[in-house]
Amino acid sequence: CDKFAEIKEEYGPWAVLFASGTGRDIANGMYRMAYSYGSPNIAYQQTGVACYGPRITATSIMMGNYCVPDCSMYFADRYDNPQWKPPGVIFVWGNNPLVSNADGNVGHWMVDCMRRGSRFVVVDPRITWIASKADLFLRLRPGTDAALALAIINVMIEDGTYDHEFVENWTYGFEDLAAAARAYPAEKAEEITWVPAGKIREAARMAVECGPMALQWGLALDQTRECISGSMALVALWALTGSIDVPGGMVTTHQPFGAEIWQPPAAETFLDEDVVRRRIGYAEYPLYRYSGCVVAQPDMLYDACITGEPYPLKAGWWQSTNPLACCSQAPESKAYQALMSLDFNVVVDLFMTPTAMACAEVVLPVATWAEKTGLRSIWYYMQPINAAVDASAIDVKSDLQINLDLGKRWAPEKWPWDTVEEFFTDQMGSSGHTYEQLREANWMYPRFEYRKYRTGRQRPDGQLGFNTPSGRVELYSSIFEKFGEDPLPYYLEPEFGPADPELMKEYPFILTTGARTTAFFHSEHRQVAYLRELNPDPICEIHPAAAKRLGVTDGQWVRLTSPFGECVQKARVSEIVDEKTVHAQHAWWFPEEDGSEPNLYGNFRSNINNLLPNFHFGKLGFGAPNKCLVCKVEPIAENYDTDMDLIWEKFGKLV
């Protein structure tokens, strides 16, 4: 508090950035704390915020809400509820829900729907388990999602099989969308995406004839440069099939709870408009002000740390994030430089991560899930986190307790709660229940209804339709038009790839990254010996034919190189990937190694982010080419094998 007070006095509160990662239950508390200090610079430090935010932004711009596939999760009696029916077809697009999913959908729900008759179309460069069980598998070239979606739209419109009633009564800009999609006939899309034209037509047919259509999408949509456009095309698919807010379709997320719309209150900014305008990226990128992703532009934030422009940044608060190992591109040349440029860094975490070891002046240890009281509120339910262990004896606090303690020091009038339980009751909004009642019930569901756009329950003013300027799903975005941006979905060829034949001669593989594993969540869990035994080394997947050409054997260490950097990983020779594609695991560090500088637990040795460019985001300020870059692969003779005996000695083997 003393140091932050000094910075605030000399440089202003905007000189401190507050960054978080995938803290599923901490966002409201940390945001409120940052705003209580007075800083507008909330951050997620990945180029173009290329994680979840772009999908939320595209959906909110087009329909004023967000949607999730209807797997019966709005009903306490689940699959037995008479209102619900299974999706006719589920498109799993750039996601592996059996391993990971940000929407809260549990993977077995997909399998449950499959058992109840749902058919599956899987769009992925890799053969996942669910892809192997799908009715139709579309193995596309990474980064070409928008072209594939537009081609499917074009087939629907040309064949006249789209839902005419929904399109005519509840959408805006259909003719413009049809003209945009016309540029992507199935044969042209095959050249771009590597998906056969016949399969594209079959996907369009299944989306209509097997409806209602649900779509489970993932990070792949966010991690292309013009990511907003690809997500817009998929929202258009929901509309063209009439699948929005119907049983077994794509259900909107803000539900009636009692007499009001249930929407747990977001952290208020408490900031004057002149302070808000100082947010890094505020002037340059309007979507960072008016969408579901109101944060500082991360690439510009790192540049401000280093250059002092447009003003000096002096301190960083890093909570539930490990940017040097996980989310930051160019970690050694850009992220490390930016963090070390700050005078004062505070890291809030469970372990001493590479980020904590590199830059932290203060480390605040936090309670684990088993040691804390918390609230998990996702789109369609609320659930408590109940402490199983009393952590007070070992002097750790939960994330929210830390936020509450500091918030009450910085702005006590904005933190009227004495306990985290009181804060959680407030977060439950208009539910009419207390946190203690939630703990007793364990799960609480909002009262749910379908087709809210037909009854005035989709808009805060009670009018029919959707919460957009036109009152309809905007296939042609009037908001984008107002900003001077392209109002229609479009496809932009990846900057690094087949469009540059000379580049491909040196880097002949399409590099895709970031698929989740069963053992880890991003950079977490590598110091847990049992989980590490499942996945002891950083793995890159390469097709057998490609491996044979290169002289790479299964289990051999290889060097991966892009135009931006290199790392070493262990090859897994497998037909799970296409012959022209390589997939590499992300977020690797080695907690069993020396954590002091310059090693930092071997953070930069196998970090695939070394190969990713910083500041290569889309014109709207979102997106990154993380899943559609290029690389070359070379076998190496050095022995990089991890010493598992050292892991067991340091962390103990869990049985």
C-alpha positions, 0 to 999 in steps of 0.5 A, a space after each residue: 500500500 505504501 509503494 502504490 500510494 507513492 506511485 499514485 501521488 507522483 505518477 497517477 493511479 493509471 501508472 499501475 497495471 492490474 493483470 489477471 489470467 484465467 481466474 474463474 472466480 476472481 475477476 469481479 473482486 480484482 477488477 473492483 480492487 483495481 478500480 478502487 485504487 483508481 487505475 483504468 488499466 485492467 489487463 490480460 497480457 496476451 496479444 490481442 486478448 486472443 482468449 475468449 474475449 473476441 467471441 464474447 465481443 462478436 456475439 454481444 455486438 451482433 445480438 446483444 448477448 452471449 450464447 452457449 449450446 443447450 445441453 440441458 444445464 439450465 434445468 435442475 432435473 437436466 435431461 428429464 426436463 420436458 421442455 428440453 430436447 437434445 441438439 439435433 447436431 452439435 458442431 464442435 469448432 476449434 474446441 476439445 470439450 472433453 479436456 477443456 472449455 471456458 463456457 463451463 460446459 462439462 465434456 461428458 455433457 457432449 457425450 450425454 447428448 451423443 447418447 441421446 441422438 445428437 449428431 456431431 460435426 467436428 472442425 479441427 486440424 487435429 483428430 481428437 477423441 470426439 472427432 474420431 466419433 463424429 458423423 463428419 470431421 472437417 480437418 481444416 488448415 489452421 487459421 481458415 475458420 472464417 472461410 469455411 464458415 462463409 462457405 457453409 453459409 453460402 451453400 445454405 443460401 444458394 440452396 435456400 435451406 436456411 430458416 426463412 421465418 427467423 431470417 425475415 423476422 429477426 435478422 438485419 442485413 441478410 442480403 449483405 451477408 449473402 453477397 459476402 458469402 457468395 465469394 466463397 463457393 465450396 470449391 474455392 473454400 476447399 483450396 483455402 481450407 483443405 476441406 473437400 467441397 463435398 464435406 462443406 456441402 454435407 456440413 451445410 446440409 446437416 446444420 439445417 436438416 439435423 437441427 436444431 444446431 448447437 455449436 461448441 466453439 473454442 479458442 481457435 476462433 480467437 487465435 487468428 489475426 482477424 478473429 472477430 470476423 470468424 466469430 461473426 460468421 459462426 453467429 450468423 450460422 446460428 441465425 440462419 438455422 433458426 437455432 437461437 434460444 430454442 430447445 437444443 440450440 444456442 441459448 442466450 445466457 442472461 436469464 430471468 430470475 424472479 421479476 428481473 434479468 439475472 446478471 450478477 453485477 459487474 465490478 463498477 469502474 468508480 472512475 471519472 471519465 477523464 481517468 477512463 480515457 487514459 486506459 491504454 488503447 481507449 482511443 485507438 480501439 473502440 471495441 475495448 470500450 463498447 463490448 464485452 471486453 473492457 480492458 487495456 490493449 495488452 500489446 500497447 500496455 507492454 510497449 508503454 512499460 518499455 517506452 514510457 509512452 503515452 505515459 510511464 507505467 511504474 508497477 504491476 499487479 499480477 494475480 492468477 497469471 504467469 505471463 512469462 510461461 503462458 500467455 505472453 508472446 515473445 516472452 523473452 524479448 518483449 514480456 520479460 523486458 516489459 516486466 523488468 522495466 517496472 519499478 515494483 511488481 506484486 505477484 499473487 499466486 500459489 507457487 513461485 512461478 517463472 514470472 514471480 522469480 523474475 520480477 516480483 518485489 512482493 509475493 502474496 501466497 493464496 489459498 488453494 481451492 481446498 482452502 478457500 471460500 468462493 463463488 463460481 458463477 457461470 452463465 447458467 448456474 451459481 455454485 459455492 466453493 467450500 473450504 475443506 481445510 482451514 488455511 489460517 494457520 499457514 498464513 494464506 488468504 483467498 484471492 478475494 480476501 486479498 482484494 477485499 482487504 486492499 479494496 477497503 484500504 483504498 476505497 472503504 466506501 466502495 467495499 461495504 462488506 466485512 466478509 467475503 461471504 457478504 460480498 458473494 451475497 451482493 454478487 448474487 444480484 437479484 436472485 433473492 438469496 444469500 450466500 449461506 443459502 447457496 452453500 446449503 443448496 450447492 447449486 442454484 439455477 435461474 428461472 429459464 425460458 426459451 425464445 425470450 426475443 419473442 416475449 420481450 425478455 431479451 431486452 432490458 426495455 421489454 421490447 420484442 427482439 434482441 438488444 441491438 440497435 435494430 432490435 434484430 440479430 445483426 448479420 450486418 453490424 450497424 455498430 461496426 459501421 458506425 465505427 468505420 469498420 467492416 460490418 460483415 464477416 470476411 476472411 483474411 489469409 493468414 499473414 504467415 503461410 501459403 500466401 508467402 511461398 518463399 517463407 514456406 520454403 524455409 518454414 514448410 509446416 503450418 504451426 498450431 499450438 495450445 491444445 489442452 492436455 488432460 494433465 495440465 491447465 495452461 502453465 499450472 500443475 507441472 510441479 504435481 508429480 502424478 500429473 507430470 508423470 502423465 505428461 513429463 515432457 513438452 510434446 510436439 506432434 508431427 505426421 509419420 510421413 513428415 517425420 520420416 522425411 526429416 529423420 525424426 523418430 518418436 520420442 526424439 527431441 527436435 528444434 522448432 523454429 519460426 521467423 521469430 524464435 525457437 524452442 526444443 520439444 520432444 516429437 510425438 509421431 502420430 497421424 493425429 495431425 495432417 502431414 503439412 501441420 505441426 502441433 506444439 504444447 504450450 506453457 512449459 516450464 520445469 519447476 524441478 530446475 533452478 528458479 534463479 535467473 537466468 534459468 527461471 525454471 528453464 522457462 524459455 527453453 521449451 516455450 512455444 511462445 518464443 515462436 509467436 510474434 508480439 504486436 501482430 493483432 487485427 485491425 480491431 485490436 483483437 486476435 493473434 496468429 497463435 494457431 496459424 503460424 509457420 515453422 521448421 523442424 530439425 532433429 537434435 542430438 542433445 539429451 534434454 530428457 527430464 530427470 524424473 527422479 529429480 521430480 520425485 525427490 523434490 515433490 514426492 510421488 502421489 499415489 
